[in-house]
Amino acid sequence: MGMDPDDPDYEAGDPCIACEDSLFGGVTPKYVWLHLQGMQACPLQTFFTPNGSFRLQKILGICEWRAFITGSHFAVWQISPVSRMVVQEQGTGLPHFRYINGLATCEDSFSNQQVVCGGINMSIGGTALITWGPDHPCGGI
């Protein structure tokens, strides 16, 4: 995707060396958009499932973006030292979306590894996509 310095919503973040060139085209974005879709709530859960689009902000000094994405959900996209995309309940930490790869990989699309209700899983299925730059500027979609 890359960043567009002429975009009024353009804002570079501090470098994420692990994926600076291969994923971001040379400029790490301060903000990215997380698009969640297709998650299904497990039968006994009482919280709503956070499908939708949400803005995450880069954390200074590490290859990680995060945000409180609704009144009760927290999201983390991390590239290094491991690749992970996690959406969980803010107070309990119970997961809605979980993708964890033990390697540092420059990934921007994920499938939920939670496929069976039960245990601590609040939701199953669905996908997550991270976007940035001129296609989805930081000011909105």
Secondary structure, DSSP 8 states (H G I E B T S, - for coil): ----TTSTT--B-S--TTTTTTTTTT--BSEEEEEEE--EE-TT--S----EEEEEEE-TTSSEEEEE-SSSEEEEEE-SSSEEEEEEETTT--EEEEEEESS-----EEE-S--S-BTTBSEE--EEEEE-GGGS-TT--
